[in-house]
Amino acid sequence: MKYFADHSMLAAISNLQSTGASILTAMQLLGIISAAIAFGIGAYHLIWGGVRGRQSSIVWFIGGAVGLVVLMGATAIAEYIDSQVIF
């Protein structure tokens, strides 16, 4: 009977991991779209922003790039945490 309890616990953990991976993949797709929008807004400020357009565009460019790097690196962070956790 203990075997079935252990097996069901491992299955639940495996299902949780696959669900998390699916959510992360969807978030990365949305992150790419969001970064493209941020770069577009930054370009708009750079072209049409006038005197302070360059300063405001830099904020959008850096924010979009940093957010994209963090979101794309989330898979590596999740894999590192997964390798460190022991049940």
Backbone as XML, in Angstrom:
<?xml version="1.0"?>
<chain id="A" units="angstrom">
  <residue number="1" name="MET">
    <atom name="N" x="0.823" y="-1.197" z="0.000"/>
    <atom name="CA" x="0.000" y="0.000" z="0.000"/>
    <atom name="C" x="0.865" y="1.259" z="0.000"/>
  </residue>
  <residue number="2" name="LYS">
    <atom name="N" x="2.023" y="1.195" z="0.662"/>
    <atom name="CA" x="2.913" y="2.354" z="0.709"/>
    <atom name="C" x="3.431" y="2.687" z="-0.693"/>
  </residue>
  <residue number="3" name="TYR">
    <atom name="N" x="3.618" y="1.645" z="-1.521"/>
    <atom name="CA" x="4.080" y="1.873" z="-2.884"/>
    <atom name="C" x="3.109" y="2.750" z="-3.660"/>
  </residue>
  <residue number="4" name="PHE">
    <atom name="N" x="1.829" y="2.494" z="-3.523"/>
    <atom name="CA" x="0.832" y="3.277" z="-4.250"/>
    <atom name="C" x="0.791" y="4.718" z="-3.774"/>
  </residue>
  <residue number="5" name="ALA">
    <atom name="N" x="0.997" y="4.937" z="-2.482"/>
    <atom name="CA" x="1.016" y="6.301" z="-1.940"/>
    <atom name="C" x="2.231" y="7.055" z="-2.466"/>
  </residue>
  <residue number="6" name="ASP">
    <atom name="N" x="3.391" y="6.381" z="-2.477"/>
    <atom name="CA" x="4.597" y="7.021" z="-2.991"/>
    <atom name="C" x="4.477" y="7.290" z="-4.491"/>
  </residue>
  <residue number="7" name="HIS">
    <atom name="N" x="3.910" y="6.343" z="-5.210"/>
    <atom name="CA" x="3.746" y="6.502" z="-6.657"/>
    <atom name="C" x="2.798" y="7.655" z="-6.986"/>
  </residue>
  <residue number="8" name="SER">
    <atom name="N" x="1.710" y="7.765" z="-6.239"/>
    <atom name="CA" x="0.766" y="8.852" z="-6.501"/>
    <atom name="C" x="1.378" y="10.200" z="-6.137"/>
  </residue>
  <residue number="9" name="MET">
    <atom name="N" x="2.224" y="10.240" z="-5.105"/>
    <atom name="CA" x="2.892" y="11.488" z="-4.731"/>
    <atom name="C" x="3.875" y="11.910" z="-5.828"/>
  </residue>
  <residue number="10" name="LEU">
    <atom name="N" x="4.608" y="10.954" z="-6.370"/>
    <atom name="CA" x="5.543" y="11.276" z="-7.450"/>
    <atom name="C" x="4.798" y="11.705" z="-8.710"/>
  </residue>
  <residue number="11" name="ALA">
    <atom name="N" x="3.666" y="11.094" z="-8.968"/>
    <atom name="CA" x="2.869" y="11.490" z="-10.132"/>
    <atom name="C" x="2.340" y="12.908" z="-9.964"/>
  </residue>
  <residue number="12" name="ALA">
    <atom name="N" x="1.933" y="13.238" z="-8.749"/>
    <atom name="CA" x="1.434" y="14.595" z="-8.488"/>
    <atom name="C" x="2.547" y="15.623" z="-8.666"/>
  </residue>
  <residue number="13" name="ILE">
    <atom name="N" x="3.735" y="15.308" z="-8.204"/>
    <atom name="CA" x="4.870" y="16.223" z="-8.359"/>
    <atom name="C" x="5.229" y="16.365" z="-9.835"/>
  </residue>
  <residue number="14" name="SER">
    <atom name="N" x="5.202" y="15.270" z="-10.562"/>
    <atom name="CA" x="5.496" y="15.321" z="-11.997"/>
    <atom name="C" x="4.459" y="16.163" z="-12.742"/>
  </residue>
  <residue number="15" name="ASN">
    <atom name="N" x="3.192" y="16.000" z="-12.381"/>
    <atom name="CA" x="2.142" y="16.807" z="-13.006"/>
    <atom name="C" x="2.326" y="18.283" z="-12.679"/>
  </residue>
  <residue number="16" name="LEU">
    <atom name="N" x="2.712" y="18.581" z="-11.455"/>
    <atom name="CA" x="2.946" y="19.964" z="-11.047"/>
    <atom name="C" x="4.113" y="20.571" z="-11.825"/>
  </residue>
  <residue number="17" name="GLN">
    <atom name="N" x="5.167" y="19.791" z="-12.030"/>
    <atom name="CA" x="6.312" y="20.274" z="-12.797"/>
    <atom name="C" x="5.930" y="20.539" z="-14.258"/>
  </residue>
  <residue number="18" name="SER">
    <atom name="N" x="5.170" y="19.648" z="-14.842"/>
    <atom name="CA" x="4.791" y="19.855" z="-16.245"/>
    <atom name="C" x="3.837" y="21.033" z="-16.392"/>
  </residue>
  <residue number="19" name="THR">
    <atom name="N" x="2.964" y="21.236" z="-15.408"/>
    <atom name="CA" x="2.080" y="22.400" z="-15.441"/>
    <atom name="C" x="2.883" y="23.688" z="-15.330"/>
  </residue>
  <residue number="20" name="GLY">
    <atom name="N" x="3.855" y="23.701" z="-14.428"/>
    <atom name="CA" x="4.718" y="24.875" z="-14.287"/>
    <atom name="C" x="5.503" y="25.167" z="-15.555"/>
  </residue>
  <residue number="21" name="ALA">
    <atom name="N" x="5.993" y="24.134" z="-16.203"/>
    <atom name="CA" x="6.735" y="24.319" z="-17.458"/>
    <atom name="C" x="5.827" y="24.878" z="-18.555"/>
  </residue>
  <residue number="22" name="SER">
    <atom name="N" x="4.591" y="24.410" z="-18.599"/>
    <atom name="CA" x="3.644" y="24.927" z="-19.598"/>
    <atom name="C" x="3.318" y="26.397" z="-19.345"/>
  </residue>
  <residue number="23" name="ILE">
    <atom name="N" x="3.125" y="26.745" z="-18.084"/>
    <atom name="CA" x="2.848" y="28.142" z="-17.734"/>
    <atom name="C" x="4.038" y="29.022" z="-18.082"/>
  </residue>
  <residue number="24" name="LEU">
    <atom name="N" x="5.245" y="28.547" z="-17.784"/>
    <atom name="CA" x="6.454" y="29.315" z="-18.086"/>
    <atom name="C" x="6.618" y="29.522" z="-19.586"/>
  </residue>
  <residue number="25" name="THR">
    <atom name="N" x="6.327" y="28.519" z="-20.372"/>
    <atom name="CA" x="6.419" y="28.651" z="-21.828"/>
    <atom name="C" x="5.423" y="29.688" z="-22.350"/>
  </residue>
  <residue number="26" name="ALA">
    <atom name="N" x="4.205" y="29.662" z="-21.815"/>
    <atom name="CA" x="3.203" y="30.648" z="-22.232"/>
    <atom name="C" x="3.620" y="32.057" z="-21.810"/>
  </residue>
  <residue number="27" name="MET">
    <atom name="N" x="4.185" y="32.181" z="-20.610"/>
    <atom name="CA" x="4.632" y="33.493" z="-20.146"/>
    <atom name="C" x="5.789" y="34.012" z="-20.992"/>
  </residue>
  <residue number="28" name="GLN">
    <atom name="N" x="6.651" y="33.121" z="-21.453"/>
    <atom name="CA" x="7.756" y="33.556" z="-22.303"/>
    <atom name="C" x="7.242" y="34.068" z="-23.641"/>
  </residue>
  <residue number="29" name="LEU">
    <atom name="N" x="6.229" y="33.425" z="-24.183"/>
    <atom name="CA" x="5.642" y="33.910" z="-25.429"/>
    <atom name="C" x="5.036" y="35.294" z="-25.226"/>
  </residue>
  <residue number="30" name="LEU">
    <atom name="N" x="4.299" y="35.469" z="-24.135"/>
    <atom name="CA" x="3.729" y="36.781" z="-23.839"/>
    <atom name="C" x="4.821" y="37.814" z="-23.542"/>
  </residue>
  <residue number="31" name="GLY">
    <atom name="N" x="5.926" y="37.361" z="-22.968"/>
    <atom name="CA" x="7.042" y="38.266" z="-22.693"/>
    <atom name="C" x="7.689" y="38.790" z="-23.958"/>
  </residue>
  <residue number="32" name="ILE">
    <atom name="N" x="7.789" y="37.945" z="-24.971"/>
    <atom name="CA" x="8.345" y="38.385" z="-26.252"/>
    <atom name="C" x="7.437" y="39.447" z="-26.871"/>
  </residue>
  <residue number="33" name="ILE">
    <atom name="N" x="6.138" y="39.209" z="-26.803"/>
    <atom name="CA" x="5.187" y="40.176" z="-27.345"/>
    <atom name="C" x="5.255" y="41.486" z="-26.559"/>
  </residue>
  <residue number="34" name="SER">
    <atom name="N" x="5.335" y="41.387" z="-25.239"/>
    <atom name="CA" x="5.413" y="42.584" z="-24.399"/>
    <atom name="C" x="6.696" y="43.374" z="-24.657"/>
  </residue>
  <residue number="35" name="ALA">
    <atom name="N" x="7.807" y="42.666" z="-24.845"/>
    <atom name="CA" x="9.060" y="43.351" z="-25.142"/>
    <atom name="C" x="8.988" y="44.061" z="-26.488"/>
  </residue>
  <residue number="36" name="ALA">
    <atom name="N" x="8.350" y="43.434" z="-27.461"/>
    <atom name="CA" x="8.198" y="44.079" z="-28.766"/>
    <atom name="C" x="7.356" y="45.353" z="-28.649"/>
  </residue>
  <residue number="37" name="ILE">
    <atom name="N" x="6.311" y="45.292" z="-27.838"/>
    <atom name="CA" x="5.485" y="46.483" z="-27.612"/>
    <atom name="C" x="6.289" y="47.567" z="-26.906"/>
  </residue>
  <residue number="38" name="ALA">
    <atom name="N" x="7.079" y="47.171" z="-25.898"/>
    <atom name="CA" x="7.912" y="48.153" z="-25.182"/>
    <atom name="C" x="8.933" y="48.794" z="-26.114"/>
  </residue>
  <residue number="39" name="PHE">
    <atom name="N" x="9.545" y="48.003" z="-26.989"/>
    <atom name="CA" x="10.504" y="48.567" z="-27.937"/>
    <atom name="C" x="9.807" y="49.503" z="-28.925"/>
  </residue>
  <residue number="40" name="GLY">
    <atom name="N" x="8.589" y="49.150" z="-29.316"/>
    <atom name="CA" x="7.822" y="50.030" z="-30.203"/>
    <atom name="C" x="7.479" y="51.355" z="-29.539"/>
  </residue>
  <residue number="41" name="ILE">
    <atom name="N" x="7.081" y="51.306" z="-28.271"/>
    <atom name="CA" x="6.780" y="52.543" z="-27.539"/>
    <atom name="C" x="8.047" y="53.366" z="-27.378"/>
  </residue>
  <residue number="42" name="GLY">
    <atom name="N" x="9.158" y="52.699" z="-27.105"/>
    <atom name="CA" x="10.432" y="53.412" z="-26.997"/>
    <atom name="C" x="10.818" y="54.079" z="-28.303"/>
  </residue>
  <residue number="43" name="ALA">
    <atom name="N" x="10.598" y="53.381" z="-29.411"/>
    <atom name="CA" x="10.902" y="53.967" z="-30.714"/>
    <atom name="C" x="10.000" y="55.158" z="-30.994"/>
  </residue>
  <residue number="44" name="TYR">
    <atom name="N" x="8.732" y="55.059" z="-30.606"/>
    <atom name="CA" x="7.812" y="56.176" z="-30.778"/>
    <atom name="C" x="8.311" y="57.401" z="-30.002"/>
  </residue>
  <residue number="45" name="HIS">
    <atom name="N" x="8.729" y="57.180" z="-28.746"/>
    <atom name="CA" x="9.250" y="58.298" z="-27.952"/>
    <atom name="C" x="10.534" y="58.861" z="-28.551"/>
  </residue>
  <residue number="46" name="LEU">
    <atom name="N" x="11.371" y="57.981" z="-29.082"/>
    <atom name="CA" x="12.630" y="58.432" z="-29.672"/>
    <atom name="C" x="12.383" y="59.287" z="-30.913"/>
  </residue>
  <residue number="47" name="ILE">
    <atom name="N" x="11.424" y="58.874" z="-31.735"/>
    <atom name="CA" x="11.168" y="59.597" z="-32.980"/>
    <atom name="C" x="10.343" y="60.859" z="-32.741"/>
  </residue>
  <residue number="48" name="TRP">
    <atom name="N" x="9.263" y="60.750" z="-31.974"/>
    <atom name="CA" x="8.311" y="61.841" z="-31.839"/>
    <atom name="C" x="8.320" y="62.507" z="-30.470"/>
  </residue>
  <residue number="49" name="GLY">
    <atom name="N" x="9.257" y="62.149" z="-29.609"/>
    <atom name="CA" x="9.228" y="62.632" z="-28.231"/>
    <atom name="C" x="9.741" y="64.033" z="-28.009"/>
  </residue>
  <residue number="50" name="GLY">
    <atom name="N" x="10.322" y="64.610" z="-28.991"/>
    <atom name="CA" x="10.813" y="65.971" z="-28.838"/>
    <atom name="C" x="12.093" y="66.009" z="-28.014"/>
  </residue>
  <residue number="51" name="VAL">
    <atom name="N" x="12.204" y="67.049" z="-27.187"/>
    <atom name="CA" x="13.429" y="67.291" z="-26.422"/>
    <atom name="C" x="13.702" y="66.151" z="-25.439"/>
  </residue>
  <residue number="52" name="ARG">
    <atom name="N" x="12.706" y="65.693" z="-24.737"/>
    <atom name="CA" x="12.889" y="64.663" z="-23.727"/>
    <atom name="C" x="12.578" y="63.261" z="-24.252"/>
  </residue>
  <residue number="53" name="GLY">
    <atom name="N" x="12.419" y="63.128" z="-25.548"/>
    <atom name="CA" x="12.069" y="61.849" z="-26.147"/>
    <atom name="C" x="13.138" y="60.798" z="-25.982"/>
  </residue>
  <residue number="54" name="ARG">
    <atom name="N" x="14.390" y="61.205" z="-26.117"/>
    <atom name="CA" x="15.478" y="60.238" z="-25.985"/>
    <atom name="C" x="15.565" y="59.690" z="-24.574"/>
  </residue>
  <residue number="55" name="GLN">
    <atom name="N" x="15.395" y="60.548" z="-23.574"/>
    <atom name="CA" x="15.455" y="60.081" z="-22.186"/>
    <atom name="C" x="14.332" y="59.101" z="-21.874"/>
  </residue>
  <residue number="56" name="SER">
    <atom name="N" x="13.142" y="59.381" z="-22.333"/>
    <atom name="CA" x="12.031" y="58.471" z="-22.053"/>
    <atom name="C" x="12.129" y="57.190" z="-22.879"/>
  </residue>
  <residue number="57" name="SER">
    <atom name="N" x="12.722" y="57.265" z="-24.060"/>
    <atom name="CA" x="12.857" y="56.056" z="-24.871"/>
    <atom name="C" x="13.873" y="55.094" z="-24.267"/>
  </residue>
  <residue number="58" name="ILE">
    <atom name="N" x="14.908" y="55.607" z="-23.654"/>
    <atom name="CA" x="15.924" y="54.748" z="-23.034"/>
    <atom name="C" x="15.298" y="53.917" z="-21.926"/>
  </residue>
  <residue number="59" name="VAL">
    <atom name="N" x="14.395" y="54.514" z="-21.163"/>
    <atom name="CA" x="13.713" y="53.786" z="-20.090"/>
    <atom name="C" x="12.923" y="52.610" z="-20.666"/>
  </residue>
  <residue number="60" name="TRP">
    <atom name="N" x="12.216" y="52.836" z="-21.763"/>
    <atom name="CA" x="11.440" y="51.769" z="-22.382"/>
    <atom name="C" x="12.334" y="50.675" z="-22.953"/>
  </residue>
  <residue number="61" name="PHE">
    <atom name="N" x="13.452" y="51.083" z="-23.589"/>
    <atom name="CA" x="14.364" y="50.091" z="-24.166"/>
    <atom name="C" x="15.007" y="49.225" z="-23.078"/>
  </residue>
  <residue number="62" name="ILE">
    <atom name="N" x="15.502" y="49.851" z="-22.026"/>
    <atom name="CA" x="16.160" y="49.100" z="-20.955"/>
    <atom name="C" x="15.152" y="48.212" z="-20.225"/>
  </residue>
  <residue number="63" name="GLY">
    <atom name="N" x="13.971" y="48.760" z="-19.945"/>
    <atom name="CA" x="12.948" y="47.962" z="-19.266"/>
    <atom name="C" x="12.521" y="46.751" z="-20.074"/>
  </residue>
  <residue number="64" name="GLY">
    <atom name="N" x="12.326" y="46.941" z="-21.361"/>
    <atom name="CA" x="11.948" y="45.823" z="-22.220"/>
    <atom name="C" x="13.040" y="44.772" z="-22.316"/>
  </residue>
  <residue number="65" name="ALA">
    <atom name="N" x="14.285" y="45.216" z="-22.420"/>
    <atom name="CA" x="15.405" y="44.270" z="-22.540"/>
    <atom name="C" x="15.631" y="43.503" z="-21.246"/>
  </residue>
  <residue number="66" name="VAL">
    <atom name="N" x="15.613" y="44.199" z="-20.120"/>
    <atom name="CA" x="15.828" y="43.531" z="-18.827"/>
    <atom name="C" x="14.699" y="42.552" z="-18.538"/>
  </residue>
  <residue number="67" name="GLY">
    <atom name="N" x="13.471" y="42.964" z="-18.793"/>
    <atom name="CA" x="12.346" y="42.064" z="-18.581"/>
    <atom name="C" x="12.429" y="40.831" z="-19.452"/>
  </residue>
  <residue number="68" name="LEU">
    <atom name="N" x="12.837" y="40.999" z="-20.688"/>
    <atom name="CA" x="12.961" y="39.869" z="-21.600"/>
    <atom name="C" x="14.074" y="38.917" z="-21.163"/>
  </residue>
  <residue number="69" name="VAL">
    <atom name="N" x="15.192" y="39.462" z="-20.725"/>
    <atom name="CA" x="16.302" y="38.615" z="-20.268"/>
    <atom name="C" x="15.902" y="37.824" z="-19.028"/>
  </residue>
  <residue number="70" name="VAL">
    <atom name="N" x="15.234" y="38.474" z="-18.090"/>
    <atom name="CA" x="14.818" y="37.784" z="-16.870"/>
    <atom name="C" x="13.802" y="36.692" z="-17.195"/>
  </residue>
  <residue number="71" name="LEU">
    <atom name="N" x="12.853" y="37.005" z="-18.047"/>
    <atom name="CA" x="11.825" y="36.026" z="-18.381"/>
    <atom name="C" x="12.397" y="34.852" z="-19.164"/>
  </residue>
  <residue number="72" name="MET">
    <atom name="N" x="13.319" y="35.110" z="-20.066"/>
    <atom name="CA" x="13.921" y="34.011" z="-20.821"/>
    <atom name="C" x="14.873" y="33.196" z="-19.944"/>
  </residue>
  <residue number="73" name="GLY">
    <atom name="N" x="15.453" y="33.826" z="-18.945"/>
    <atom name="CA" x="16.317" y="33.111" z="-18.012"/>
    <atom name="C" x="15.557" y="32.358" z="-16.943"/>
  </residue>
  <residue number="74" name="ALA">
    <atom name="N" x="14.246" y="32.520" z="-16.894"/>
    <atom name="CA" x="13.432" y="31.857" z="-15.874"/>
    <atom name="C" x="13.496" y="30.341" z="-16.004"/>
  </residue>
  <residue number="75" name="THR">
    <atom name="N" x="13.651" y="29.839" z="-17.209"/>
    <atom name="CA" x="13.762" y="28.390" z="-17.392"/>
    <atom name="C" x="15.027" y="27.867" z="-16.726"/>
  </residue>
  <residue number="76" name="ALA">
    <atom name="N" x="16.129" y="28.569" z="-16.902"/>
    <atom name="CA" x="17.376" y="28.158" z="-16.264"/>
    <atom name="C" x="17.270" y="28.254" z="-14.748"/>
  </residue>
  <residue number="77" name="ILE">
    <atom name="N" x="16.627" y="29.297" z="-14.256"/>
    <atom name="CA" x="16.441" y="29.438" z="-12.814"/>
    <atom name="C" x="15.572" y="28.307" z="-12.280"/>
  </residue>
  <residue number="78" name="ALA">
    <atom name="N" x="14.498" y="27.982" z="-12.981"/>
    <atom name="CA" x="13.618" y="26.897" z="-12.544"/>
    <atom name="C" x="14.327" y="25.547" z="-12.567"/>
  </residue>
  <residue number="79" name="GLU">
    <atom name="N" x="15.144" y="25.306" z="-13.583"/>
    <atom name="CA" x="15.893" y="24.051" z="-13.641"/>
    <atom name="C" x="16.924" y="23.969" z="-12.528"/>
  </residue>
  <residue number="80" name="TYR">
    <atom name="N" x="17.558" y="25.081" z="-12.187"/>
    <atom name="CA" x="18.514" y="25.095" z="-11.079"/>
    <atom name="C" x="17.809" y="24.780" z="-9.763"/>
  </residue>
  <residue number="81" name="ILE">
    <atom name="N" x="16.680" y="25.395" z="-9.528"/>
    <atom name="CA" x="15.930" y="25.142" z="-8.290"/>
    <atom name="C" x="15.463" y="23.687" z="-8.246"/>
  </residue>
  <residue number="82" name="ASP">
    <atom name="N" x="15.019" y="23.167" z="-9.386"/>
    <atom name="CA" x="14.578" y="21.789" z="-9.455"/>
    <atom name="C" x="15.717" y="20.818" z="-9.138"/>
  </residue>
  <residue number="83" name="SER">
    <atom name="N" x="16.916" y="21.147" z="-9.587"/>
    <atom name="CA" x="18.047" y="20.258" z="-9.299"/>
    <atom name="C" x="18.497" y="20.332" z="-7.841"/>
  </residue>
  <residue number="84" name="GLN">
    <atom name="N" x="18.187" y="21.428" z="-7.143"/>
    <atom name="CA" x="18.599" y="21.590" z="-5.759"/>
    <atom name="C" x="17.595" y="21.018" z="-4.756"/>
  </residue>
  <residue number="85" name="VAL">
    <atom name="N" x="16.347" y="20.879" z="-5.158"/>
    <atom name="CA" x="15.312" y="20.389" z="-4.244"/>
    <atom name="C" x="15.354" y="18.859" z="-4.211"/>
  </residue>
  <residue number="86" name="ILE">
    <atom name="N" x="15.389" y="18.339" z="-3.005"/>
    <atom name="CA" x="15.429" y="16.877" z="-2.828"/>
    <atom name="C" x="14.266" y="16.479" z="-1.927"/>
  </residue>
  <residue number="87" name="PHE">
    <atom name="N" x="13.482" y="15.502" z="-2.388"/>
    <atom name="CA" x="12.369" y="15.009" z="-1.571"/>
    <atom name="C" x="12.764" y="13.732" z="-0.908"/>
  </residue>
</chain>
